[in-house]
Amino acid sequence: MPFFKERGPGIHSLRGWAIAVLQEVGAIRKCEEHGWLQDCADPDARAQALDLAGQDPPVWVSRDKAIAEIKEVLESSGDACPECPPEVG
């Protein structure tokens, strides 16, 4: 399991922390062209992110808030970028 190190001055919000955790484990990615968050549909990565949130939440929030934020970011991420043309094939 990758070890997530809490980022220093770059993360200023709980949402930013959750996005960083989800990206670190490969549960989400950003569209390179438009920056939208995309769900990678990897159940193992999702579970790993939730485990990390429960075991090592940021010092400024509770474990429950950290887990809830991970879930919120996952729920708000689509499987495709809304600005990219749909893939045909």
MOPAC internal coordinates of N, CA, C and O (Angstrom, degrees):
PM7 1SCF
backbone

  N    0.0000 0     0.00 0     0.00 0    0    0    0
  C    1.4452 1     0.00 0     0.00 0    1    0    0
  C    1.5261 1   107.67 1     0.00 0    2    1    0
  O    1.2310 1   119.97 1   -52.44 1    3    2    1
  N    1.3454 1   117.66 1   127.56 1    3    2    1
  C    1.4625 1   118.73 1   178.35 1    5    3    2
  C    1.5215 1   110.38 1   -64.73 1    6    5    3
  O    1.2310 1   121.35 1   -34.70 1    7    6    5
  N    1.2843 1   115.01 1   145.30 1    7    6    5
  C    1.4571 1   120.71 1   177.87 1    9    7    6
  C    1.5093 1   108.42 1   -92.52 1   10    9    7
  O    1.2310 1   120.29 1   -57.72 1   11   10    9
  N    1.3214 1   117.05 1   122.28 1   11   10    9
  C    1.4603 1   121.08 1   179.60 1   13   11   10
  C    1.5096 1   108.88 1   -91.82 1   14   13   11
  O    1.2310 1   121.07 1   -57.91 1   15   14   13
  N    1.3068 1   115.56 1   122.09 1   15   14   13
  C    1.4552 1   120.30 1   176.37 1   17   15   14
  C    1.5197 1   107.85 1   -97.25 1   18   17   15
  O    1.2310 1   121.17 1   -50.83 1   19   18   17
  N    1.3035 1   115.36 1   129.17 1   19   18   17
  C    1.4605 1   119.46 1   178.34 1   21   19   18
  C    1.5204 1   108.69 1   -62.47 1   22   21   19
  O    1.2310 1   121.12 1   -53.54 1   23   22   21
  N    1.2885 1   115.47 1   126.46 1   23   22   21
  C    1.4589 1   120.83 1  -178.19 1   25   23   22
  C    1.5256 1   109.50 1   -72.59 1   26   25   23
  O    1.2310 1   120.71 1   -30.63 1   27   26   25
  N    1.2808 1   116.25 1   149.37 1   27   26   25
  C    1.4573 1   122.33 1  -179.12 1   29   27   26
  C    1.5144 1   112.33 1   -74.23 1   30   29   27
  O    1.2310 1   120.00 1    58.44 1   31   30   29
  N    1.3260 1   117.60 1  -121.56 1   31   30   29
  C    1.4482 1   122.02 1  -172.23 1   33   31   30
  C    1.5248 1   114.42 1   -66.12 1   34   33   31
  O    1.2310 1   119.29 1   168.77 1   35   34   33
  N    1.3372 1   118.96 1   -11.23 1   35   34   33
  C    1.4576 1   120.89 1  -177.26 1   37   35   34
  C    1.5199 1   114.07 1   -73.68 1   38   37   35
  O    1.2310 1   119.33 1   156.04 1   39   38   37
  N    1.3182 1   118.88 1   -23.96 1   39   38   37
  C    1.4640 1   121.71 1  -177.87 1   41   39   38
  C    1.5214 1   108.43 1  -108.91 1   42   41   39
  O    1.2310 1   121.82 1   -63.56 1   43   42   41
  N    1.3195 1   114.12 1   116.44 1   43   42   41
  C    1.4642 1   119.49 1  -176.29 1   45   43   42
  C    1.5191 1   113.66 1  -114.48 1   46   45   43
  O    1.2310 1   120.09 1   179.15 1   47   46   45
  N    1.3326 1   117.43 1    -0.85 1   47   46   45
  C    1.4571 1   119.48 1  -177.99 1   49   47   46
  C    1.5195 1   109.93 1  -142.72 1   50   49   47
  O    1.2310 1   121.18 1   -17.43 1   51   50   49
  N    1.3172 1   115.34 1   162.57 1   51   50   49
  C    1.4520 1   120.76 1   177.35 1   53   51   50
  C    1.5281 1   109.79 1   -64.80 1   54   53   51
  O    1.2310 1   119.88 1   141.51 1   55   54   53
  N    1.3167 1   117.84 1   -38.49 1   55   54   53
  C    1.4655 1   121.21 1   178.08 1   57   55   54
  C    1.5384 1   110.30 1   -62.24 1   58   57   55
  O    1.2310 1   120.37 1   135.60 1   59   58   57
  N    1.3181 1   116.89 1   -44.40 1   59   58   57
  C    1.4549 1   120.39 1   178.10 1   61   59   58
  C    1.5228 1   111.73 1   -60.52 1   62   61   59
  O    1.2310 1   120.65 1   139.69 1   63   62   61
  N    1.3220 1   116.36 1   -40.31 1   63   62   61
  C    1.4586 1   121.15 1   177.25 1   65   63   62
  C    1.5274 1   109.95 1   -62.48 1   66   65   63
  O    1.2310 1   120.50 1   133.25 1   67   66   65
  N    1.3383 1   116.65 1   -46.75 1   67   66   65
  C    1.4664 1   120.80 1  -178.42 1   69   67   66
  C    1.5298 1   110.97 1   -61.90 1   70   69   67
  O    1.2310 1   120.18 1   137.40 1   71   70   69
  N    1.3188 1   117.26 1   -42.60 1   71   70   69
  C    1.4665 1   120.99 1   178.12 1   73   71   70
  C    1.5211 1   109.98 1   -61.76 1   74   73   71
  O    1.2310 1   120.17 1   136.80 1   75   74   73
  N    1.3206 1   117.28 1   -43.20 1   75   74   73
  C    1.4649 1   120.96 1   179.49 1   77   75   74
  C    1.5278 1   111.38 1   -62.21 1   78   77   75
  O    1.2310 1   120.03 1   137.06 1   79   78   77
  N    1.3254 1   117.55 1   -42.94 1   79   78   77
  C    1.4656 1   121.17 1   178.51 1   81   79   78
  C    1.5245 1   109.87 1   -62.83 1   82   81   79
  O    1.2310 1   120.57 1   132.62 1   83   82   81
  N    1.3314 1   116.51 1   -47.38 1   83   82   81
  C    1.4610 1   120.47 1  -178.07 1   85   83   82
  C    1.5254 1   111.99 1   -63.56 1   86   85   83
  O    1.2310 1   120.20 1   142.95 1   87   86   85
  N    1.3165 1   117.22 1   -37.05 1   87   86   85
  C    1.4615 1   120.20 1   176.64 1   89   87   86
  C    1.5292 1   110.70 1   -69.60 1   90   89   87
  O    1.2310 1   120.60 1   139.80 1   91   90   89
  N    1.3115 1   116.45 1   -40.20 1   91   90   89
  C    1.4723 1   121.87 1  -178.75 1   93   91   90
  C    1.5262 1   111.50 1   -58.71 1   94   93   91
  O    1.2310 1   120.07 1   139.52 1   95   94   93
  N    1.3322 1   117.47 1   -40.48 1   95   94   93
  C    1.4671 1   120.70 1  -177.94 1   97   95   94
  C    1.5279 1   112.58 1   -90.82 1   98   97   95
  O    1.2310 1   119.77 1   175.78 1   99   98   97
  N    1.3240 1   118.04 1    -4.22 1   99   98   97
  C    1.4582 1   121.33 1   177.21 1  101   99   98
  C    1.5125 1   115.01 1    85.23 1  102  101   99
  O    1.2310 1   119.96 1  -158.96 1  103  102  101
  N    1.3266 1   117.68 1    21.04 1  103  102  101
  C    1.4615 1   120.61 1   179.58 1  105  103  102
  C    1.5281 1   111.89 1   -82.47 1  106  105  103
  O    1.2310 1   120.26 1   150.97 1  107  106  105
  N    1.3334 1   117.11 1   -29.03 1  107  106  105
  C    1.4572 1   121.78 1   176.44 1  109  107  106
  C    1.5249 1   109.23 1  -136.43 1  110  109  107
  O    1.2310 1   121.73 1   -16.03 1  111  110  109
  N    1.3124 1   114.30 1   163.97 1  111  110  109
  C    1.4638 1   120.95 1   173.04 1  113  111  110
  C    1.5160 1   106.63 1  -144.77 1  114  113  111
  O    1.2310 1   120.91 1   -15.12 1  115  114  113
  N    1.3176 1   115.87 1   164.88 1  115  114  113
  C    1.4622 1   120.62 1   176.52 1  117  115  114
  C    1.5154 1   108.80 1  -103.31 1  118  117  115
  O    1.2310 1   120.70 1   -39.07 1  119  118  117
  N    1.3285 1   116.27 1   140.93 1  119  118  117
  C    1.4578 1   120.93 1   172.62 1  121  119  118
  C    1.5250 1   106.76 1   -61.10 1  122  121  119
  O    1.2310 1   120.64 1   -54.01 1  123  122  121
  N    1.3240 1   116.39 1   125.99 1  123  122  121
  C    1.4674 1   120.01 1  -176.71 1  125  123  122
  C    1.5228 1   112.41 1   -64.75 1  126  125  123
  O    1.2310 1   120.41 1   150.35 1  127  126  125
  N    1.3113 1   116.83 1   -29.65 1  127  126  125
  C    1.4558 1   119.85 1  -176.85 1  129  127  126
  C    1.5294 1   113.21 1   -87.55 1  130  129  127
  O    1.2310 1   120.23 1   140.28 1  131  130  129
  N    1.3388 1   117.17 1   -39.72 1  131  130  129
  C    1.4638 1   120.34 1  -172.55 1  133  131  130
  C    1.5286 1   114.94 1  -114.60 1  134  133  131
  O    1.2310 1   119.73 1   163.79 1  135  134  133
  N    1.3277 1   118.11 1   -16.21 1  135  134  133
  C    1.4578 1   121.04 1   176.61 1  137  135  134
  C    1.5168 1   116.04 1    86.16 1  138  137  135
  O    1.2310 1   119.56 1  -177.00 1  139  138  137
  N    1.3246 1   118.45 1     3.00 1  139  138  137
  C    1.4660 1   120.32 1   178.55 1  141  139  138
  C    1.5219 1   109.90 1   -69.67 1  142  141  139
  O    1.2310 1   120.70 1   -36.29 1  143  142  141
  N    1.3407 1   116.26 1   143.71 1  143  142  141
  C    1.4583 1   120.80 1   175.98 1  145  143  142
  C    1.5183 1   109.05 1   -76.57 1  146  145  143
  O    1.2310 1   120.78 1   -44.28 1  147  146  145
  N    1.3218 1   116.11 1   135.72 1  147  146  145
  C    1.4559 1   121.67 1   179.67 1  149  147  146
  C    1.5173 1   109.64 1  -124.62 1  150  149  147
  O    1.2310 1   120.71 1   -47.40 1  151  150  149
  N    1.3109 1   116.24 1   132.60 1  151  150  149
  C    1.4541 1   122.64 1   177.81 1  153  151  150
  C    1.5208 1   108.42 1   -75.79 1  154  153  151
  O    1.2310 1   120.06 1   -51.79 1  155  154  153
  N    1.3124 1   117.50 1   128.21 1  155  154  153
  C    1.4631 1   121.69 1  -179.43 1  157  155  154
  C    1.5297 1   112.26 1   -84.88 1  158  157  155
  O    1.2310 1   119.89 1   177.26 1  159  158  157
  N    1.3357 1   117.81 1    -2.74 1  159  158  157
  C    1.4732 1   123.67 1   177.76 1  161  159  158
  C    1.5278 1   112.11 1    55.39 1  162  161  159
  O    1.2310 1   120.74 1  -137.20 1  163  162  161
  N    1.3109 1   116.19 1    42.80 1  163  162  161
  C    1.4628 1   121.66 1   178.82 1  165  163  162
  C    1.5292 1   108.02 1  -110.44 1  166  165  163
  O    1.2310 1   120.00 1   -77.55 1  167  166  165
  N    1.3300 1   117.60 1   102.45 1  167  166  165
  C    1.4678 1   119.42 1  -176.86 1  169  167  166
  C    1.5300 1   113.27 1   -62.21 1  170  169  167
  O    1.2310 1   120.07 1   147.54 1  171  170  169
  N    1.3186 1   117.47 1   -32.46 1  171  170  169
  C    1.4688 1   119.51 1   178.80 1  173  171  170
  C    1.5296 1   111.08 1   -67.78 1  174  173  171
  O    1.2310 1   120.48 1   140.04 1  175  174  173
  N    1.3317 1   116.69 1   -39.96 1  175  174  173
  C    1.4673 1   120.48 1   178.30 1  177  175  174
  C    1.5255 1   110.46 1   -66.69 1  178  177  175
  O    1.2310 1   120.42 1   140.15 1  179  178  177
  N    1.3282 1   116.80 1   -39.85 1  179  178  177
  C    1.4767 1   120.16 1   176.63 1  181  179  178
  C    1.5271 1   110.47 1   -59.84 1  182  181  179
  O    1.2310 1   120.75 1   132.49 1  183  182  181
  N    1.3245 1   116.16 1   -47.51 1  183  182  181
  C    1.4636 1   120.65 1  -179.55 1  185  183  182
  C    1.5247 1   110.77 1   -62.37 1  186  185  183
  O    1.2310 1   120.71 1   140.38 1  187  186  185
  N    1.3092 1   116.26 1   -39.62 1  187  186  185
  C    1.4635 1   120.09 1   179.35 1  189  187  186
  C    1.5252 1   110.71 1   -64.28 1  190  189  187
  O    1.2310 1   120.11 1   138.30 1  191  190  189
  N    1.3305 1   117.39 1   -41.70 1  191  190  189
  C    1.4655 1   120.61 1   178.56 1  193  191  190
  C    1.5258 1   111.04 1   -63.44 1  194  193  191
  O    1.2310 1   120.28 1   138.42 1  195  194  193
  N    1.3143 1   117.08 1   -41.58 1  195  194  193
  C    1.4652 1   120.30 1   178.54 1  197  195  194
  C    1.5238 1   111.05 1   -66.25 1  198  197  195
  O    1.2310 1   120.42 1   141.46 1  199  198  197
  N    1.3277 1   116.81 1   -38.54 1  199  198  197
  C    1.4738 1   120.42 1   176.36 1  201  199  198
  C    1.5237 1   110.86 1   -62.34 1  202  201  199
  O    1.2310 1   120.55 1   134.74 1  203  202  201
  N    1.3338 1   116.56 1   -45.26 1  203  202  201
  C    1.4703 1   120.13 1   179.11 1  205  203  202
  C    1.5255 1   110.97 1   -61.54 1  206  205  203
  O    1.2310 1   120.47 1   138.72 1  207  206  205
  N    1.3315 1   116.70 1   -41.28 1  207  206  205
  C    1.4653 1   120.18 1   179.69 1  209  207  206
  C    1.5226 1   110.86 1   -63.40 1  210  209  207
  O    1.2310 1   120.51 1   141.93 1  211  210  209
  N    1.3210 1   116.63 1   -38.07 1  211  210  209
  C    1.4628 1   120.26 1  -179.88 1  213  211  210
  C    1.5138 1   113.27 1   -74.81 1  214  213  211
  O    1.2310 1   120.37 1   145.90 1  215  214  213
  N    1.3220 1   116.90 1   -34.10 1  215  214  213
  C    1.4555 1   120.84 1  -176.32 1  217  215  214
  C    1.5244 1   113.46 1   -87.66 1  218  217  215
  O    1.2310 1   120.56 1   147.39 1  219  218  217
  N    1.3227 1   116.54 1   -32.61 1  219  218  217
  C    1.4643 1   119.79 1  -174.13 1  221  219  218
  C    1.5280 1   111.28 1  -142.65 1  222  221  219
  O    1.2310 1   120.20 1  -115.84 1  223  222  221
  N    1.3473 1   117.23 1    64.16 1  223  222  221
  C    1.4693 1   118.88 1   179.27 1  225  223  222
  C    1.5294 1   110.55 1   -71.02 1  226  225  223
  O    1.2310 1   120.17 1   -17.40 1  227  226  225
  N    1.3314 1   117.28 1   162.60 1  227  226  225
  C    1.4668 1   118.99 1   175.04 1  229  227  226
  C    1.5330 1   109.66 1   -57.33 1  230  229  227
  O    1.2310 1   120.76 1   -29.57 1  231  230  229
  N    1.3010 1   116.15 1   150.43 1  231  230  229
  C    1.4727 1   119.83 1  -176.20 1  233  231  230
  C    1.5214 1   113.13 1   -64.80 1  234  233  231
  O    1.2310 1   119.71 1   158.75 1  235  234  233
  N    1.3047 1   118.15 1   -21.25 1  235  234  233
  C    1.4583 1   120.97 1  -175.37 1  237  235  234
  C    1.5243 1   114.37 1   -90.35 1  238  237  235
  O    1.2310 1   119.33 1   179.18 1  239  238  237
  N    1.3616 1   118.88 1    -0.82 1  239  238  237
  C    1.4719 1   120.85 1   178.80 1  241  239  238
  C    1.5190 1   110.48 1  -135.26 1  242  241  239
  O    1.2310 1   121.51 1   -16.59 1  243  242  241
  N    1.3155 1   114.72 1   163.41 1  243  242  241
  C    1.4627 1   119.95 1   177.48 1  245  243  242
  C    1.5225 1   110.23 1   -78.70 1  246  245  243
  O    1.2310 1   121.69 1   -15.83 1  247  246  245
  N    1.3038 1   114.38 1   164.17 1  247  246  245
  C    1.4551 1   121.56 1   177.31 1  249  247  246
  C    1.5214 1   110.83 1   -59.30 1  250  249  247
  O    1.2310 1   120.26 1   137.24 1  251  250  249
  N    1.3357 1   117.12 1   -42.76 1  251  250  249
  C    1.4655 1   121.10 1  -179.23 1  253  251  250
  C    1.5270 1   112.30 1   -64.07 1  254  253  251
  O    1.2310 1   120.41 1   140.74 1  255  254  253
  N    1.3342 1   116.82 1   -39.26 1  255  254  253
  C    1.4643 1   120.01 1   178.03 1  257  255  254
  C    1.5211 1   111.22 1   -67.19 1  258  257  255
  O    1.2310 1   120.41 1   141.74 1  259  258  257
  N    1.3160 1   116.83 1   -38.26 1  259  258  257
  C    1.4615 1   120.72 1   179.43 1  261  259  258
  C    1.5323 1   110.30 1   -64.42 1  262  261  259
  O    1.2310 1   120.29 1   134.75 1  263  262  261
  N    1.3158 1   117.04 1   -45.25 1  263  262  261
  C    1.4647 1   121.36 1   178.43 1  265  263  262
  C    1.5251 1   110.18 1   -63.44 1  266  265  263
  O    1.2310 1   120.26 1   136.77 1  267  266  265
  N    1.3303 1   117.11 1   -43.23 1  267  266  265
  C    1.4634 1   120.86 1   179.42 1  269  267  266
  C    1.5285 1   111.43 1   -61.55 1  270  269  267
  O    1.2310 1   120.14 1   142.48 1  271  270  269
  N    1.3196 1   117.33 1   -37.52 1  271  270  269
  C    1.4683 1   119.94 1  -179.99 1  273  271  270
  C    1.5235 1   111.17 1   -70.20 1  274  273  271
  O    1.2310 1   120.06 1   141.26 1  275  274  273
  N    1.3241 1   117.49 1   -38.74 1  275  274  273
  C    1.4699 1   120.21 1   175.24 1  277  275  274
  C    1.5289 1   109.11 1   -58.44 1  278  277  275
  O    1.2310 1   120.36 1   133.18 1  279  278  277
  N    1.3263 1   116.91 1   -46.82 1  279  278  277
  C    1.4696 1   120.94 1   179.37 1  281  279  278
  C    1.5251 1   111.63 1   -62.38 1  282  281  279
  O    1.2310 1   120.35 1   139.45 1  283  282  281
  N    1.3198 1   116.94 1   -40.55 1  283  282  281
  C    1.4675 1   121.44 1   179.89 1  285  283  282
  C    1.5247 1   111.50 1   -62.66 1  286  285  283
  O    1.2310 1   120.26 1   135.45 1  287  286  285
  N    1.3189 1   117.11 1   -44.55 1  287  286  285
  C    1.4679 1   120.33 1   179.08 1  289  287  286
  C    1.5267 1   109.70 1   -64.24 1  290  289  287
  O    1.2310 1   119.96 1   138.43 1  291  290  289
  N    1.3260 1   117.69 1   -41.57 1  291  290  289
  C    1.4603 1   120.42 1   178.33 1  293  291  290
  C    1.5326 1   111.07 1   -62.29 1  294  293  291
  O    1.2310 1   120.35 1   137.08 1  295  294  293
  N    1.3260 1   116.94 1   -42.92 1  295  294  293
  C    1.4622 1   120.91 1  -179.87 1  297  295  294
  C    1.5197 1   112.47 1   -66.42 1  298  297  295
  O    1.2310 1   120.36 1   151.06 1  299  298  297
  N    1.3161 1   116.91 1   -28.94 1  299  298  297
  C    1.4670 1   119.77 1  -177.42 1  301  299  298
  C    1.5286 1   112.77 1   -89.49 1  302  301  299
  O    1.2310 1   120.13 1   177.17 1  303  302  301
  N    1.3317 1   117.35 1    -2.83 1  303  302  301
  C    1.4633 1   121.61 1  -179.36 1  305  303  302
  C    1.5157 1   110.02 1   -96.75 1  306  305  303
  O    1.2310 1   120.60 1   -48.31 1  307  306  305
  N    1.3161 1   116.46 1   131.69 1  307  306  305
  C    1.4567 1   120.76 1   177.09 1  309  307  306
  C    1.5151 1   110.63 1   -90.88 1  310  309  307
  O    1.2310 1   121.21 1    -5.90 1  311  310  309
  N    1.3269 1   115.29 1   174.10 1  311  310  309
  C    1.4657 1   118.32 1   179.31 1  313  311  310
  C    1.5257 1   112.37 1   -90.37 1  314  313  311
  O    1.2310 1   120.42 1   173.82 1  315  314  313
  N    1.3395 1   116.81 1    -6.18 1  315  314  313
  C    1.4592 1   120.71 1   178.67 1  317  315  314
  C    1.5279 1   108.76 1  -144.83 1  318  317  315
  O    1.2310 1   120.79 1   -25.26 1  319  318  317
  N    1.3011 1   116.10 1   154.74 1  319  318  317
  C    1.4700 1   121.22 1   176.61 1  321  319  318
  C    1.5321 1   108.17 1   -74.30 1  322  321  319
  O    1.2310 1   119.60 1   -52.42 1  323  322  321
  N    1.3200 1   118.36 1   127.58 1  323  322  321
  C    1.4672 1   120.19 1  -179.24 1  325  323  322
  C    1.5309 1   113.69 1   -68.57 1  326  325  323
  O    1.2310 1   119.96 1   164.89 1  327  326  325
  N    1.3344 1   117.68 1   -15.11 1  327  326  325
  C    1.4612 1   120.15 1  -179.52 1  329  327  326
  C    1.5280 1   113.81 1   -96.91 1  330  329  327
  O    1.2310 1   120.41 1   164.72 1  331  330  329
  N    1.3302 1   116.81 1   -15.28 1  331  330  329
  C    1.4663 1   119.59 1   179.31 1  333  331  330
  C    1.5257 1   109.33 1   -83.74 1  334  333  331
  O    1.2310 1   120.26 1   -33.24 1  335  334  333
  N    1.3402 1   117.11 1   146.76 1  335  334  333
  C    1.4668 1   118.55 1   176.21 1  337  335  334
  C    1.5106 1   110.20 1   -65.62 1  338  337  335
  O    1.2310 1   120.33 1   -32.86 1  339  338  337
  N    1.3411 1   116.97 1   147.14 1  339  338  337
  C    1.4616 1   119.13 1   179.95 1  341  339  338
  C    1.5256 1   110.79 1   -65.42 1  342  341  339
  O    1.2310 1   121.57 1   -34.67 1  343  342  341
  N    1.3316 1   114.60 1   145.33 1  343  342  341
  C    1.4619 1   119.19 1   178.35 1  345  343  342
  C    1.5238 1   108.34 1   -76.00 1  346  345  343
  O    1.2310 1   120.27 1   -45.99 1  347  346  345
  N    1.3080 1   117.09 1   134.01 1  347  346  345
  C    1.4632 1   122.90 1   179.07 1  349  347  346
  C    1.5198 1   107.85 1  -107.14 1  350  349  347
  O    1.2310 1   120.78 1   -47.50 1  351  350  349
  N    1.2861 1   116.12 1   132.50 1  351  350  349
  C    1.4447 1   115.61 1   178.64 1  353  351  350
  C    1.4289 1   111.25 1   168.05 1  354  353  351
  O    1.2310 1   120.10 1   180.00 1  355  354  353

